[in-house]
Amino acid sequence: MILKIFVDEHVQDIHVPDDIITDAEEYFSMLDKDMDTGYQMSRTWVENPNQLQRCQIVADRILTALETNNRETATLMAAYILSRVPNAYAMHLNLEGDMTLFDLETRQN
């Protein structure tokens, strides 16, 4: 599977092998459990992040991973998004520092 990452005018495809999505489920569940306790999203504390907000949180980790050339983390975080939103196509990120503005794009069924 592929998740497209748009950062301002740049686009990058993250190729996620299908086996990562299934093999990393225990890790993904741990991420969910951590987010269940609330999360600081930029300047806002979110008590119980919804599905989009969880994807925005993870997309912020993708952005950091791409900035530091950490392909493994970027792939793992993309796999999380694809596991939780199977029809996810792309994440639109920005460098303004506000993850609440990240946009998840999905394919229409």
C-alpha positions in Angstrom: 0.0 0.0 0.0 1.1 3.6 -0.5 0.3 6.7 1.6 1.1 9.9 -0.1 2.6 12.6 2.1 2.2 16.2 1.0 4.4 18.7 2.8 3.7 22.2 1.4 4.7 21.8 -2.3 6.6 18.5 -1.8 5.0 15.1 -2.2 6.5 11.8 -1.1 5.1 8.3 -1.4 5.6 6.0 1.6 5.4 2.4 0.5 4.0 0.2 3.3 4.2 -3.6 2.9 1.0 -5.3 3.8 2.7 -7.5 6.4 3.7 -4.5 8.4 0.1 -3.4 8.8 -0.8 -6.8 10.3 2.5 -7.6 12.1 2.6 -4.2 13.9 -1.0 -4.4 15.3 0.3 -4.8 18.9 2.4 -1.6 18.6 -0.6 0.2 17.0 -2.8 -0.8 19.9 -0.2 0.5 22.3 -0.2 3.9 20.4 -4.0 3.9 20.7 -3.9 3.1 24.4 -1.4 6.0 24.9 -3.7 8.4 23.0 -6.7 7.2 25.0 -5.4 9.2 27.9 -5.4 12.5 25.9 -2.9 14.3 23.8 -1.4 17.7 23.5 -2.1 18.7 19.9 -0.1 21.8 19.2 -1.6 24.3 21.6 -4.7 22.3 22.4 -5.2 19.5 24.9 -7.5 16.9 23.4 -9.1 14.7 26.1 -10.1 11.8 23.8 -8.7 12.1 20.2 -11.0 11.0 17.5 -9.9 9.0 14.5 -8.8 12.0 12.4 -7.0 13.5 15.4 -5.1 10.2 16.0 -4.0 10.3 12.3 -2.9 13.9 12.7 -0.9 13.0 15.8 0.8 10.1 13.9 1.3 12.2 10.8 3.2 14.7 13.0 5.6 11.8 13.8 5.8 11.0 10.1 6.9 14.7 9.5 9.6 14.4 12.1 10.7 11.1 10.7 11.0 12.5 7.2 12.9 15.5 8.5 15.4 13.2 10.2 15.6 10.6 7.3 14.1 7.9 9.5 12.4 5.9 6.9 11.5 3.0 9.2 9.5 5.2 11.6 7.8 7.0 8.7 6.8 3.7 7.2 5.6 2.4 10.6 3.5 5.5 11.2 2.1 5.4 7.7 1.1 1.8 8.4 -0.7 2.9 11.5 -2.8 5.4 9.5 -3.5 2.8 6.8 -4.5 0.2 9.4 -7.0 2.6 11.1 -8.3 4.2 7.9 -8.0 1.5 5.1 -9.2 3.9 2.4 -6.6 6.6 3.4 -4.9 7.9 0.3 -2.8 10.9 1.5 -1.9 13.2 4.4 -1.5 16.9 3.7 1.0 18.3 6.2 2.5 21.8 6.7 5.5 23.2 8.4 3.6 25.8 10.4 3.8 23.7 13.5 0.0 23.1 13.9 -0.8 19.4 13.5 -4.6 20.2 13.9 -4.4 21.6 10.3 -3.1 18.4 8.8 -5.7 16.9 6.4 -6.4 13.3 5.7 -7.5 12.4 2.2 -9.4 9.2 1.6 -10.5 7.3 -1.5 -14.1 7.2 -2.3 -15.5 3.7 -2.3 
